[in-house]
Amino acid sequence: MTAMVQAPADAQQSRISPSAARPARTWLVILAASAGQFLVVLDVSVVNVALPSMRADLGLSTTGLQWVLNAYSIAFAGFMLFGGRAADLFGRKRTFIFGLGLFTAASLAGGLAQEGWQLLAARAVQGLGAAVLAPATLTIVTAAVPPGPARTRAIGTWSAVGAAGGAAGGFVGGVLTDLLSWRWVLLINVPVGALVLLGAAIWLTESRAGAGRRLDLPGAILVTGGLAAVAYGIVQTEESGWTAAATLLPLSAGLALLGLFVAVESRTAAPLMPLKLFRSRAVTAANVTMMLCGSSSFAMWFFMTVYAQNVLGYTPLEAGLALVPSSISVIIGSKLAPRLMARAGAVNIAAAGALIAAAGFGWQSLMTADGTFLTTILGPGILMMMGIGLAATPLASLATAGAEPGDAGLVSGMINTSRTMGGALGLAVLSTVAASRTGGSTAPADLAAGYALAFRVGTGLLFTCAVLCLLWLPRRTEQPTGHPAEQS
């Protein structure tokens, strides 16, 4: 995520000319913004292997443990559109620094928590900081690098670093929990966040788009409340089932709030999410497919981690080490995608990535209680994450290719929202699927059967994602100027 260099007064503020910054500085900016993205994605999964230690230390219930994950994910996804629009209106550098500062402070509070509620509150504030920060990172990249191969490479770097954050969660969490304590899965963000803040202050130059426009606060409240309520309802299904009042009430309330949000956005003069964006086939299709992709990939890390520990008997550190090859493969896939896109097109690479990931999920669904590292973790893990890495970059590129300068942060926020919200909802749904098979049993064979069923459902989701890529995503996109973009 490259930073933006201030343009002359008579130029578009959100654009940067190739001569405005040296390539070395440009990549330093990408490094700073990508590091911020790494942190926020890392914290979606880093606490997984630390949950048993958190429960023992803070006396959390089973539901409380679930909310250690979901408090972060729901706040992250729910406030993402708000963060994207704030980046456009208040400045990308200012928003980046504010979000990262809030995230870092909340990490410190969570690491020092003495009660379960304190940890959950800190995780929710972490998610809010992440939601403010994350859209600014992709906006900085797309606005600082001109359209073309250079921007595609920059988005590939952004995708790879973000994917590495999700991939590294299990390993980092395992190392810190085994060698230090669970608190360090949160405290590690403090020194890293401080360094990234320093780099952002030095390398980023302020820019914004949409001067004179106001932030749509009613829209922000409605969409955040709606997404959070829907997510809460999905989470409740694991404990209460789909027909219980505890599930139906928040789901109904969330859908009602989202419906009211659409009505408000269609009438307000400066909407948080202009509905006209959905006239773009690329934006709509890329967000839907990214949501499906995220619903599988986030759940993959959770189930692989608990399978390694609860079924195969790995320690947190061993479970983290076992997932290192998968972590590397998702980075390789993300970095290969731009080169392959230039030859085969973004749509074909996105579909191929989804199919490769589906093959890995199908292989993983054959897991048993006596599985080996090679056949139940290494092989399928590499396929799953290589495919996810290949799919993520073209989807992000297609979604942002035709955005107007004033909507760049919003469109970036939308694609992040789709991935994260898909992950939160997918984890809740697939956890319910697994629980329906295990029936409450903790026997290794039953747990393995439940996890396997979740992977079979994930296979179907990814296959659907591939079909949508081929049938729905446009082969060519339009630039804001109206000229055709590079063939995708």
Secondary structure, 3 states (H helix, E strand, C coil): CCCCCCCCCCCCCCCCCHHHCCHHHHHHHHHHHHHHHHHHHHHHHCCHHHHHHHHHHHCCCHHHHHHHHHHHHHHHHHCHHHHHHHHHHHCHHHHHHHHHHHHHHHHHHHHCCCCHHHHHHHHHHHHHHHHHHHHHHHHHHHHHCCCCHHHHHHHHHHHHHHHHHHHHHHHHHHHHHHHCCCCHHHHCHHHHHHHHHHHHHHHCCCCCCCCCCCCCHHHHHHHHHHHHHHHHHHHHHHHHCCCCHHHHHHHHHHHHHHHHHHHHHCCCCCCCCCHHHHHCHHHHHHHHHHHHHHHHHHHHHHHHHHHHHHHCCCCHHHHHHHCHHHHHHHHHHHHHHHHHHHHHCHHHHHHHHHHHHHHHHHHHCCCCCCCCHHHHHHHHHHHHHHHHHHHHHHHHHHHHCCCCHHHHHHHHHHHHHHHHHHHHHHHHHHHHHHHHHHCCCCCHHHHHHHHHHHHHHHHHHHHHHHHHHHHHCCCEEECCCCCEEEEC
